[in-house]
Amino acid sequence: GFGYLRHIHYKKKRAGLKLDKHLISKLDKHLISFKKVFLNQ
């Protein structure tokens, strides 16, 4: 649920300086797609 997404967001924040912004946006798109698929089941 939202706790899981918040956890990912927190981890991304902590690792933000190490991750490329392009990679983060790609991860966000994958998360959104995954959430849509998951919610539509």
PyMOL Python script that loads the backbone (N, CA, C, O; Angstrom):
from pymol import cmd

cmd.read_pdbstr("""\
ATOM      1  N   GLY A   1       0.828  -1.209   0.000  1.00  0.00           N
ATOM      2  CA  GLY A   1       0.000   0.000   0.000  1.00  0.00           C
ATOM      3  C   GLY A   1       0.859   1.254   0.000  1.00  0.00           C
ATOM      4  O   GLY A   1       1.991   1.250  -0.484  1.00  0.00           O
ATOM      5  N   PHE A   2       0.306   2.323   0.547  1.00  0.00           N
ATOM      6  CA  PHE A   2       1.016   3.606   0.539  1.00  0.00           C
ATOM      7  C   PHE A   2       2.276   3.558   1.399  1.00  0.00           C
ATOM      8  O   PHE A   2       3.256   4.246   1.110  1.00  0.00           O
ATOM      9  N   GLY A   3       2.250   2.749   2.450  1.00  0.00           N
ATOM     10  CA  GLY A   3       3.440   2.617   3.283  1.00  0.00           C
ATOM     11  C   GLY A   3       4.623   2.106   2.473  1.00  0.00           C
ATOM     12  O   GLY A   3       5.759   2.546   2.654  1.00  0.00           O
ATOM     13  N   TYR A   4       4.332   1.162   1.571  1.00  0.00           N
ATOM     14  CA  TYR A   4       5.378   0.602   0.709  1.00  0.00           C
ATOM     15  C   TYR A   4       5.930   1.672  -0.227  1.00  0.00           C
ATOM     16  O   TYR A   4       7.143   1.800  -0.395  1.00  0.00           O
ATOM     17  N   LEU A   5       5.022   2.438  -0.835  1.00  0.00           N
ATOM     18  CA  LEU A   5       5.458   3.495  -1.749  1.00  0.00           C
ATOM     19  C   LEU A   5       6.247   4.562  -0.997  1.00  0.00           C
ATOM     20  O   LEU A   5       7.232   5.091  -1.513  1.00  0.00           O
ATOM     21  N   ARG A   6       5.812   4.880   0.232  1.00  0.00           N
ATOM     22  CA  ARG A   6       6.505   5.873   1.031  1.00  0.00           C
ATOM     23  C   ARG A   6       7.902   5.364   1.374  1.00  0.00           C
ATOM     24  O   ARG A   6       8.867   6.129   1.393  1.00  0.00           O
ATOM     25  N   HIS A   7       7.997   4.064   1.643  1.00  0.00           N
ATOM     26  CA  HIS A   7       9.284   3.453   1.952  1.00  0.00           C
ATOM     27  C   HIS A   7      10.237   3.586   0.762  1.00  0.00           C
ATOM     28  O   HIS A   7      11.406   3.935   0.929  1.00  0.00           O
ATOM     29  N   ILE A   8       9.728   3.305  -0.436  1.00  0.00           N
ATOM     30  CA  ILE A   8      10.542   3.441  -1.652  1.00  0.00           C
ATOM     31  C   ILE A   8      10.966   4.897  -1.835  1.00  0.00           C
ATOM     32  O   ILE A   8      12.118   5.182  -2.161  1.00  0.00           O
ATOM     33  N   HIS A   9      10.021   5.814  -1.620  1.00  0.00           N
ATOM     34  CA  HIS A   9      10.320   7.233  -1.775  1.00  0.00           C
ATOM     35  C   HIS A   9      11.418   7.649  -0.790  1.00  0.00           C
ATOM     36  O   HIS A   9      12.322   8.405  -1.146  1.00  0.00           O
ATOM     37  N   TYR A  10      11.334   7.156   0.433  1.00  0.00           N
ATOM     38  CA  TYR A  10      12.342   7.472   1.450  1.00  0.00           C
ATOM     39  C   TYR A  10      13.702   6.935   1.035  1.00  0.00           C
ATOM     40  O   TYR A  10      14.719   7.616   1.169  1.00  0.00           O
ATOM     41  N   LYS A  11      13.710   5.695   0.524  1.00  0.00           N
ATOM     42  CA  LYS A  11      14.971   5.097   0.084  1.00  0.00           C
ATOM     43  C   LYS A  11      15.549   5.877  -1.086  1.00  0.00           C
ATOM     44  O   LYS A  11      16.761   6.079  -1.163  1.00  0.00           O
ATOM     45  N   LYS A  12      14.684   6.316  -2.002  1.00  0.00           N
ATOM     46  CA  LYS A  12      15.156   7.093  -3.149  1.00  0.00           C
ATOM     47  C   LYS A  12      15.733   8.427  -2.682  1.00  0.00           C
ATOM     48  O   LYS A  12      16.732   8.904  -3.221  1.00  0.00           O
ATOM     49  N   LYS A  13      15.101   9.020  -1.680  1.00  0.00           N
ATOM     50  CA  LYS A  13      15.610  10.287  -1.147  1.00  0.00           C
ATOM     51  C   LYS A  13      17.001  10.091  -0.571  1.00  0.00           C
ATOM     52  O   LYS A  13      17.903  10.888  -0.827  1.00  0.00           O
ATOM     53  N   ARG A  14      17.174   9.024   0.212  1.00  0.00           N
ATOM     54  CA  ARG A  14      18.469   8.764   0.842  1.00  0.00           C
ATOM     55  C   ARG A  14      19.545   8.513  -0.202  1.00  0.00           C
ATOM     56  O   ARG A  14      20.686   8.944  -0.034  1.00  0.00           O
ATOM     57  N   ALA A  15      19.193   7.823  -1.273  1.00  0.00           N
ATOM     58  CA  ALA A  15      20.171   7.467  -2.299  1.00  0.00           C
ATOM     59  C   ALA A  15      20.157   8.472  -3.446  1.00  0.00           C
ATOM     60  O   ALA A  15      20.811   8.271  -4.470  1.00  0.00           O
ATOM     61  N   GLY A  16      19.412   9.549  -3.264  1.00  0.00           N
ATOM     62  CA  GLY A  16      19.203  10.514  -4.348  1.00  0.00           C
ATOM     63  C   GLY A  16      20.489  11.034  -4.963  1.00  0.00           C
ATOM     64  O   GLY A  16      20.572  11.201  -6.180  1.00  0.00           O
ATOM     65  N   LEU A  17      21.492  11.292  -4.135  1.00  0.00           N
ATOM     66  CA  LEU A  17      22.739  11.842  -4.653  1.00  0.00           C
ATOM     67  C   LEU A  17      23.493  10.823  -5.490  1.00  0.00           C
ATOM     68  O   LEU A  17      24.294  11.188  -6.350  1.00  0.00           O
ATOM     69  N   LYS A  18      23.234   9.540  -5.235  1.00  0.00           N
ATOM     70  CA  LYS A  18      23.951   8.499  -5.964  1.00  0.00           C
ATOM     71  C   LYS A  18      23.255   8.145  -7.272  1.00  0.00           C
ATOM     72  O   LYS A  18      23.886   7.693  -8.227  1.00  0.00           O
ATOM     73  N   LEU A  19      21.930   8.361  -7.297  1.00  0.00           N
ATOM     74  CA  LEU A  19      21.171   7.944  -8.472  1.00  0.00           C
ATOM     75  C   LEU A  19      21.056   9.080  -9.483  1.00  0.00           C
ATOM     76  O   LEU A  19      20.933  10.253  -9.133  1.00  0.00           O
ATOM     77  N   ASP A  20      21.103   8.686 -10.733  1.00  0.00           N
ATOM     78  CA  ASP A  20      20.884   9.632 -11.815  1.00  0.00           C
ATOM     79  C   ASP A  20      19.404   9.989 -11.865  1.00  0.00           C
ATOM     80  O   ASP A  20      18.551   9.118 -11.695  1.00  0.00           O
ATOM     81  N   LYS A  21      19.096  11.243 -12.092  1.00  0.00           N
ATOM     82  CA  LYS A  21      17.695  11.671 -12.123  1.00  0.00           C
ATOM     83  C   LYS A  21      16.917  10.962 -13.217  1.00  0.00           C
ATOM     84  O   LYS A  21      15.732  10.670 -13.052  1.00  0.00           O
ATOM     85  N   HIS A  22      17.574  10.686 -14.330  1.00  0.00           N
ATOM     86  CA  HIS A  22      16.919   9.972 -15.414  1.00  0.00           C
ATOM     87  C   HIS A  22      16.498   8.581 -14.952  1.00  0.00           C
ATOM     88  O   HIS A  22      15.402   8.117 -15.270  1.00  0.00           O
ATOM     89  N   LEU A  23      17.361   7.932 -14.212  1.00  0.00           N
ATOM     90  CA  LEU A  23      17.067   6.601 -13.684  1.00  0.00           C
ATOM     91  C   LEU A  23      15.888   6.657 -12.717  1.00  0.00           C
ATOM     92  O   LEU A  23      15.024   5.780 -12.726  1.00  0.00           O
ATOM     93  N   ILE A  24      15.860   7.691 -11.887  1.00  0.00           N
ATOM     94  CA  ILE A  24      14.758   7.840 -10.928  1.00  0.00           C
ATOM     95  C   ILE A  24      13.434   8.008 -11.676  1.00  0.00           C
ATOM     96  O   ILE A  24      12.432   7.402 -11.297  1.00  0.00           O
ATOM     97  N   SER A  25      13.420   8.818 -12.727  1.00  0.00           N
ATOM     98  CA  SER A  25      12.171   9.015 -13.463  1.00  0.00           C
ATOM     99  C   SER A  25      11.743   7.722 -14.143  1.00  0.00           C
ATOM    100  O   SER A  25      10.550   7.441 -14.260  1.00  0.00           O
ATOM    101  N   LYS A  26      12.724   6.931 -14.595  1.00  0.00           N
ATOM    102  CA  LYS A  26      12.391   5.634 -15.180  1.00  0.00           C
ATOM    103  C   LYS A  26      11.773   4.720 -14.130  1.00  0.00           C
ATOM    104  O   LYS A  26      10.790   4.029 -14.396  1.00  0.00           O
ATOM    105  N   LEU A  27      12.359   4.723 -12.935  1.00  0.00           N
ATOM    106  CA  LEU A  27      11.814   3.913 -11.847  1.00  0.00           C
ATOM    107  C   LEU A  27      10.405   4.356 -11.501  1.00  0.00           C
ATOM    108  O   LEU A  27       9.538   3.521 -11.247  1.00  0.00           O
ATOM    109  N   ASP A  28      10.165   5.662 -11.489  1.00  0.00           N
ATOM    110  CA  ASP A  28       8.835   6.186 -11.187  1.00  0.00           C
ATOM    111  C   ASP A  28       7.821   5.707 -12.217  1.00  0.00           C
ATOM    112  O   ASP A  28       6.703   5.336 -11.857  1.00  0.00           O
ATOM    113  N   LYS A  29       8.200   5.710 -13.509  1.00  0.00           N
ATOM    114  CA  LYS A  29       7.284   5.253 -14.551  1.00  0.00           C
ATOM    115  C   LYS A  29       6.978   3.777 -14.365  1.00  0.00           C
ATOM    116  O   LYS A  29       5.835   3.351 -14.533  1.00  0.00           O
ATOM    117  N   HIS A  30       7.998   2.991 -14.018  1.00  0.00           N
ATOM    118  CA  HIS A  30       7.775   1.565 -13.778  1.00  0.00           C
ATOM    119  C   HIS A  30       6.854   1.357 -12.590  1.00  0.00           C
ATOM    120  O   HIS A  30       5.988   0.483 -12.619  1.00  0.00           O
ATOM    121  N   LEU A  31       7.036   2.158 -11.542  1.00  0.00           N
ATOM    122  CA  LEU A  31       6.192   2.051 -10.348  1.00  0.00           C
ATOM    123  C   LEU A  31       4.746   2.371 -10.682  1.00  0.00           C
ATOM    124  O   LEU A  31       3.829   1.682 -10.233  1.00  0.00           O
ATOM    125  N   ILE A  32       4.545   3.425 -11.477  1.00  0.00           N
ATOM    126  CA  ILE A  32       3.187   3.818 -11.856  1.00  0.00           C
ATOM    127  C   ILE A  32       2.537   2.706 -12.673  1.00  0.00           C
ATOM    128  O   ILE A  32       1.379   2.361 -12.437  1.00  0.00           O
ATOM    129  N   SER A  33       3.274   2.139 -13.635  1.00  0.00           N
ATOM    130  CA  SER A  33       2.743   1.055 -14.456  1.00  0.00           C
ATOM    131  C   SER A  33       2.405  -0.149 -13.590  1.00  0.00           C
ATOM    132  O   SER A  33       1.357  -0.773 -13.755  1.00  0.00           O
ATOM    133  N   PHE A  34       3.302  -0.467 -12.670  1.00  0.00           N
ATOM    134  CA  PHE A  34       3.107  -1.608 -11.777  1.00  0.00           C
ATOM    135  C   PHE A  34       1.875  -1.393 -10.911  1.00  0.00           C
ATOM    136  O   PHE A  34       1.091  -2.316 -10.693  1.00  0.00           O
ATOM    137  N   LYS A  35       1.707  -0.161 -10.417  1.00  0.00           N
ATOM    138  CA  LYS A  35       0.574   0.151  -9.560  1.00  0.00           C
ATOM    139  C   LYS A  35      -0.732   0.011 -10.342  1.00  0.00           C
ATOM    140  O   LYS A  35      -1.715  -0.519  -9.823  1.00  0.00           O
ATOM    141  N   LYS A  36      -0.742   0.485 -11.587  1.00  0.00           N
ATOM    142  CA  LYS A  36      -1.946   0.380 -12.412  1.00  0.00           C
ATOM    143  C   LYS A  36      -2.311  -1.084 -12.629  1.00  0.00           C
ATOM    144  O   LYS A  36      -3.467  -1.475 -12.471  1.00  0.00           O
ATOM    145  N   VAL A  37      -1.317  -1.886 -12.993  1.00  0.00           N
ATOM    146  CA  VAL A  37      -1.567  -3.311 -13.233  1.00  0.00           C
ATOM    147  C   VAL A  37      -2.062  -3.983 -11.954  1.00  0.00           C
ATOM    148  O   VAL A  37      -3.008  -4.770 -11.971  1.00  0.00           O
ATOM    149  N   PHE A  38      -1.405  -3.654 -10.859  1.00  0.00           N
ATOM    150  CA  PHE A  38      -1.738  -4.270  -9.580  1.00  0.00           C
ATOM    151  C   PHE A  38      -3.157  -3.907  -9.155  1.00  0.00           C
ATOM    152  O   PHE A  38      -3.904  -4.760  -8.674  1.00  0.00           O
ATOM    153  N   LEU A  39      -3.526  -2.638  -9.333  1.00  0.00           N
ATOM    154  CA  LEU A  39      -4.851  -2.184  -8.908  1.00  0.00           C
ATOM    155  C   LEU A  39      -5.948  -2.702  -9.827  1.00  0.00           C
ATOM    156  O   LEU A  39      -7.104  -2.802  -9.415  1.00  0.00           O
ATOM    157  N   ASN A  40      -5.600  -3.031 -11.064  1.00  0.00           N
ATOM    158  CA  ASN A  40      -6.609  -3.483 -12.025  1.00  0.00           C
ATOM    159  C   ASN A  40      -6.857  -4.978 -11.956  1.00  0.00           C
ATOM    160  O   ASN A  40      -7.722  -5.489 -12.668  1.00  0.00           O
ATOM    161  N   GLN A  41      -6.126  -5.686 -11.125  1.00  0.00           N
ATOM    162  CA  GLN A  41      -6.297  -7.131 -11.029  1.00  0.00           C
ATOM    163  C   GLN A  41      -7.622  -7.475 -10.347  1.00  0.00           C
ATOM    164  O   GLN A  41      -7.942  -8.651 -10.176  1.00  0.00           O
TER     165      GLN A  41
END
""", "prot")
cmd.dss("prot")
cmd.show_as("cartoon", "prot")
cmd.util.cbc("prot")
cmd.orient("prot")
